[in-house]
Amino acid sequence: MSWTALNQAALGIITAVLGYLRERRLVDGALAEALNKHLQGALDEIKKANAARDAVRVGAASHPERLRDDDGFKRD
C-alpha cells in the first residue's frame, strides 16, 4: 500500500467523522429549538391561566357579595 492510498484512507475516515459530528450537531440544534418552542408555549399558557386565576381572586375579594350571583349556567 502506498503512502498516497494510506493518506486518502485517513482523510476519508476523518471526513466521515467530521460529517457525522456536523450532522449530529444540526440534529441536536433542531431538537433544542423544537423543545424551546414547546416550552415557551407552555409558559405562555401558564401565564394566561395565572392571570385568569388572579382576576377571579381579585373579583371575589373586591365584591364578595356577588360571589353567589346567578351566572346563567344551570347545574341541577
C-alpha positions in Angstrom: 0.0 0.0 0.0 1.4 3.3 -1.0 1.5 6.5 1.2 -1.0 8.2 -1.1 -3.6 5.4 -0.6 -3.0 5.5 3.1 -3.4 9.3 3.2 -6.6 9.1 1.2 -8.0 6.4 3.5 -7.1 8.5 6.6 -8.7 11.6 5.0 -11.8 9.6 4.1 -12.2 8.5 7.7 -11.6 12.0 9.0 -14.1 13.4 6.6 -16.7 10.8 7.6 -16.2 11.5 11.3 -16.5 15.3 10.8 -19.6 14.8 8.6 -21.2 12.7 11.4 -20.3 15.3 14.0 -21.7 18.1 11.9 -25.0 16.2 11.3 -25.3 15.3 15.0 -24.8 19.0 15.9 -27.5 20.0 13.4 -29.9 17.4 14.8 -29.2 18.5 18.4 -29.7 22.1 17.5 -33.1 21.4 15.8 -34.2 19.3 18.8 -33.2 22.1 21.2 -35.1 24.6 19.0 -38.3 22.5 18.9 -38.1 21.9 22.7 -37.6 25.6 23.3 -40.7 26.4 21.2 -42.8 23.8 23.0 -41.7 25.0 26.5 -42.3 28.7 25.6 -45.8 27.8 24.5 -46.4 26.0 27.8 -45.1 29.0 29.8 -47.4 31.3 27.8 -50.4 29.1 28.7 -49.3 29.1 32.4 -49.1 32.9 32.4 -52.6 33.1 30.9 -54.0 30.7 33.4 -52.3 32.6 36.3 -53.7 35.9 35.1 -57.2 34.4 34.9 -56.9 32.9 38.4 -55.7 36.2 39.8 -58.5 38.1 38.1 -61.1 35.8 39.7 -59.4 36.1 43.1 -59.4 39.9 42.9 -63.1 39.9 41.8 -64.1 37.7 44.6 -62.1 39.7 47.2 -63.4 43.1 46.0 -67.1 42.1 45.7 -67.7 39.1 48.0 -71.5 39.8 47.9 -71.6 38.9 44.2 -69.9 35.5 44.7 -73.2 33.6 44.6 -74.9 35.6 41.8 -76.5 33.6 39.1 -74.2 33.2 36.1 -76.8 31.8 33.8 -75.5 28.2 33.9 -77.8 25.6 35.4 -76.1 22.9 37.3 -79.1 21.0 38.6 
